[in-house]
Amino acid sequence: MDREDNLTETKPACINCGVGLNSKSKFCNICGAHQNSQRLQELENQWTLLKQTTLFYTILIVSCALPKYVEYFDTTFWAFFFEVALWITIVAFFAINWRGNQKLLHWQSFSWQKLCAYLAITITGAFSVHYVMGWLNVVIFPNNELFDKATGGGFLYSAIVVFFTAVMPAVFEELGFRGYLMQNLLKISDKQQAIYVTAFLFAILHLQIIGLVWLLPLAVFLGYVRVKENTLWYGIFIHFAFNLTACIFQLF
């Protein structure tokens, strides 16, 4: 009798619901939980990352959509307010996992040759986008131009345009997408999936359907460079060069 009691006492229980299981069971036949506690912890960590990432992207997409689609917020003040809110959100989320993310700001094996090669590809792409979009303006959208040239405001005006269009997006969008968001996705999925999902989310955030033509390839390229080089700095320079080229065409 004592022997039977001992066997009953040592019978393993489900780590999730506590129901008694066969010693060789890998899954609970009641709740379906995997009986590897380490794997269960990994799944819980991945779920937490997914929820954080969803919250992060929701804040970003709402901050971009409100000034674009809600008339009340369609003012310079609110545009600046939501822009600053985006910067703060990105920095805050990036800092949540500072220990894991700070390595992305290191540049241990800097190469001028590699940087110049990346920038050459980027500027070539920016020129291609400009002329393709110019062709679309003339042929497909003759009465509704996709791009209008910015008009006079002198040096200060040009500097402000470059700052808000080229400098700040290059820094903060790389911190947010190839930094925080991709770093999370790499812990949940493989590299290729992380690159494409990040690229898609990045392109959608800009709320420009025609813009997907160049935003998706640019984002895939940025993601590839980020994974290959394991630093954000190449991406920041690439992003800046692309946007700066667009600014120059826009201003001049």
Secondary structure as UniProt FT lines:
FT   HELIX           2..9
FT   TURN            15..17
FT   TURN            23..24
FT   TURN            29..31
FT   HELIX           37..69
FT   HELIX           71..73
FT   HELIX           76..96
FT   HELIX           98..101
FT   HELIX           102..105
FT   TURN            108..109
FT   HELIX           112..139
FT   TURN            142..143
FT   HELIX           154..162
FT   HELIX           163..167
FT   HELIX           168..173
FT   HELIX           174..181
FT   HELIX           182..186
FT   TURN            187..188
FT   HELIX           191..205
FT   TURN            206..207
FT   TURN            209..211
FT   HELIX           212..229
FT   HELIX           233..251
//
